Amino acid sequence: QVQVVESGGGSVQPGGSLRLVCVAPGMRFSDFTVEWYRQAPGKQRELVADITSGHSTNYADSVKGRFAISRDNAENTGYLHMTGLKPEDTAVYYCHTVSDLDPQIYYWGQGTQVTVSS
């Protein structure tokens, strides 16, 4: 059974750092694009960053230069390294994996809360 599980969220002060982890056992991870979304209260879910099976990356303008996405296919794990955190980064962060072979095959994690506050 495929599962996507995020961890690493928490509460930090502005300027702080966190590393989010997305573990996805039970799938051929190397054939999936890994995406990180976030949703703040009262706002729509937005794409933060993604990394393809070929390790190409893409970032939302709001996080460029502060966040870095990476993956370890051998461990079926994706990462989102967040630095220079701002209060506006506060949100629930979700990992989403989508098959490069069939985009109708995708999986969502349950989300992890990130709170940036002084």
C-alpha positions in Angstrom: 0.0 0.0 0.0 1.4 3.4 -1.0 1.8 6.0 1.7 3.2 9.5 1.7 4.3 10.7 5.2 5.6 14.1 5.9 7.6 15.2 9.0 9.9 18.0 10.2 7.4 20.8 10.8 7.4 22.9 13.9 7.5 26.4 15.3 10.5 28.7 14.6 11.3 32.3 14.9 11.7 34.5 11.8 15.0 33.9 10.1 15.0 30.3 11.3 15.3 27.0 9.4 13.5 23.8 9.1 13.9 20.6 7.0 10.7 18.9 5.9 10.9 15.2 5.0 8.6 13.2 2.8 8.9 9.4 2.9 7.0 7.4 0.3 7.4 3.7 0.7 5.5 1.3 -1.6 6.1 3.1 -4.9 8.7 3.2 -7.6 9.8 6.5 -6.2 12.3 7.2 -9.0 9.5 7.5 -11.5 7.6 10.1 -9.6 7.9 13.9 -9.4 7.9 15.2 -5.9 6.0 18.4 -5.1 5.7 20.4 -1.9 2.5 22.5 -1.5 1.4 24.7 1.3 -1.9 26.0 2.5 -2.3 28.9 4.9 -5.6 29.5 6.8 -8.1 31.1 4.5 -5.9 30.7 1.4 -5.7 28.3 -1.5 -3.2 25.5 -1.6 -0.1 26.7 -3.6 2.8 24.9 -5.1 6.1 25.8 -3.3 8.6 23.6 -5.1 9.0 20.5 -7.2 11.7 18.1 -8.3 11.3 15.8 -11.3 12.6 12.2 -11.6 15.4 13.8 -13.6 16.2 16.1 -10.7 15.0 19.3 -12.4 13.7 21.8 -9.8 11.2 24.6 -9.8 10.3 27.1 -7.1 7.6 29.6 -6.4 8.9 33.2 -6.6 8.1 33.7 -2.9 10.6 31.0 -1.8 13.4 31.3 -4.4 16.8 31.6 -2.8 15.5 30.5 0.6 14.1 27.0 0.0 15.8 24.0 -1.6 14.1 20.8 -2.7 16.0 17.5 -3.0 15.4 13.8 -3.2 17.0 10.5 -2.4 15.6 7.8 -4.6 17.4 5.0 -2.8 15.5 6.0 0.4 12.2 6.9 -1.3 12.5 10.3 0.4 12.1 13.9 -0.6 13.2 16.9 1.3 12.4 20.6 1.5 15.1 22.6 3.2 13.7 26.0 4.4 15.9 28.8 5.5 15.3 32.5 6.2 11.7 31.7 7.2 9.2 34.5 7.4 5.8 34.7 9.1 4.1 34.5 5.7 5.6 31.0 5.3 3.3 29.8 8.1 1.1 27.1 6.6 0.5 23.3 6.5 3.0 21.8 4.1 2.0 18.8 2.0 4.0 16.4 0.0 2.5 15.3 -3.3 4.0 12.7 -5.6 2.8 12.3 -9.1 3.8 9.6 -11.6 5.9 10.8 -14.6 4.4 7.8 -16.5 0.8 8.5 -15.7 -0.2 11.9 -14.1 -3.4 10.3 -12.9 -1.4 8.3 -10.4 -0.6 10.6 -7.5 -0.5 10.6 -3.7 -0.9 13.2 -1.0 0.6 13.2 2.4 -1.3 14.3 5.5 0.6 17.5 5.9 2.9 19.0 8.5 2.4 22.3 10.2 5.1 25.1 9.9 4.6 28.1 12.1 7.0 31.1 11.9 6.4 33.6 14.7 8.4 35.7 17.2 
